[in-house]
């Protein structure tokens, strides 16, 4: 989305709210941990995706989209738990509500 480069946190959220219905490219990056924090020198996985912000999408359509596009199982190596801490990014959303 034009104008989002270099934006983050509240500044990015405010810009997205102003722009209304748009599509933009996003990159999800997963990093390993070091000393209880993300180790930005240890990139574990990357996923490119398109995010469609649509002011006309209803909550029911979002729920259906999640149900239709989420796998019932995900295999994760047990070694990912070796240095996991609570609270931390590994448990983000686990047994918690993530508001939308």
C-alpha positions in Angstrom: 0.0 0.0 0.0 1.5 3.3 -1.0 2.8 5.3 1.8 3.2 2.5 4.4 6.9 1.9 3.9 8.8 2.6 7.1 5.6 3.1 9.1 5.0 1.0 12.2 2.9 0.9 15.4 0.3 3.6 15.8 1.5 5.6 12.8 0.9 2.5 10.5 -2.5 1.7 12.1 -3.7 5.3 11.7 -2.7 5.3 8.0 -4.4 2.0 7.4 -7.6 3.3 9.0 -7.5 6.4 6.8 -7.0 4.5 3.5 -10.2 2.3 3.9 -10.6 -0.6 1.4 -7.1 -1.4 0.0 -4.8 -4.4 -0.7 -1.2 -4.4 0.3 1.7 -6.8 0.3 3.1 -7.9 3.7 5.9 -10.1 4.9 5.7 -12.3 8.0 9.1 -13.0 9.5 9.7 -15.5 12.3 13.0 -15.2 14.2 14.7 -17.5 16.6 15.3 -16.4 20.2 18.4 -15.3 22.1 18.5 -14.2 25.7 14.7 -14.2 25.9 14.2 -11.8 22.9 13.9 -12.2 19.1 17.3 -12.7 17.5 17.1 -10.6 14.4 20.2 -12.3 13.0 18.4 -15.7 13.1 15.6 -15.7 10.5 13.7 -19.0 10.8 10.9 -18.5 8.3 9.4 -15.9 5.9 6.0 -15.8 4.3 4.9 -13.2 1.7 1.1 -12.5 1.6 -1.5 -10.0 0.4 -3.7 -8.4 3.0 -7.0 -7.1 1.8 -8.5 -4.4 4.1 -12.1 -4.2 3.1 -14.5 -1.9 4.9 -17.4 -3.8 3.5 -16.4 -7.2 5.0 -18.6 -8.4 7.8 -17.5 -10.2 10.9 -19.3 -13.3 9.7 -17.3 -13.3 6.5 -14.1 -13.0 8.5 -15.1 -16.0 10.6 -15.9 -18.0 7.5 -12.6 -17.0 5.9 -10.7 -18.1 9.0 -12.6 -21.4 9.2 -12.1 -22.1 5.5 -8.4 -21.2 5.3 -7.0 -22.5 8.6 -5.6 -26.1 8.9 -6.9 -28.3 11.6 -3.3 -29.4 12.5 0.1 -27.8 12.3 3.3 -29.8 12.8 5.9 -27.9 14.9 9.3 -29.4 15.9 9.5 -30.0 19.6 12.9 -28.3 19.6 11.0 -25.0 19.1 10.1 -25.3 22.8 13.6 -25.6 24.1 14.0 -21.9 24.8 10.4 -20.8 24.8 9.4 -18.6 27.7 6.0 -17.5 29.0 4.9 -14.9 28.4 6.5 -14.7 25.0 5.9 -14.8 21.2 5.6 -18.6 21.1 2.5 -18.5 23.3 0.9 -15.4 21.7 -2.8 -16.1 21.4 -2.6 -19.5 23.0 -5.7 -19.8 25.2 -6.2 -16.1 24.8 -8.6 -14.0 22.7 -6.9 -12.0 20.0 -9.4 -9.1 19.3 -10.3 -8.1 15.8 
